[in-house]
Amino acid sequence: MPINDALQRLQRIYDLHERFCADQTFACRRGCAPCCTANVTLTTLEARAIDRHWARTGEKPPTARLQQAARHPRFRPRLTTNQLAAICAAGGEPPDEASDPAAGPCPLLNDTICTIYPARPFGCRAMVSHTDCARHGTADMPDRVLAANTLFLQFIEALDQNGRTGNLTDLLLWLLSGSTAPPTDLAANRTIPVLMVPPEHHTALLPLLGDLRPILADLTG
Ligand code: SF4
């Protein structure tokens, strides 16, 4: 798929997520950044969207900060969302993959402001909370939103089914290296084997599914 087409579809998914969240009130606001850690993950296509943002705005990628972040511990997923779905569908037990609590702040953060906010990946968009995480120590995310986020992740991965999923620092450094082949040491994206929607949310999420499906209608999965 031509890259411009893929990026437009990605933006449609992001816009859909924004509309999905529009009828809810969240405590998230500009300058609130406890969830902005070096553990954030994304797909290769989402990394390209950030690169496009830099090219469009003329902002320079923070290469030194990314290189510094690469020297510290961070969450590096071994499995993608759709790989996990395939394991669950086969009756297997998915391995535990916990975020690294020692990860520092996201290298794209400037003080408490995201420097690429319009192009931030879905992993960041998904982090919404009804209450102030800084005050309560944890995000308060309704189950329906959590279930919808998994659906969004499945479609975003399928859109980039020949790409990879990995840590933001690793994927941006790969992109900035000028390499065109996807990094083979990161988790390989795939099509959607089965939708991971808990039964209690089936009905509520049907309209969302109806909006997501046409975006990938001509792709397999
Ligand atoms: S990309 Fe932006 S929104 Fe996402 S974790 Fe980094 S600073 Fe926060």
Residues whose N, C-alpha, C, O or C-beta is under 5 A from the ligand:
A	BS01	SF4	C35 C36 T37 V40 C106 L108 L109 C114 R120 C124
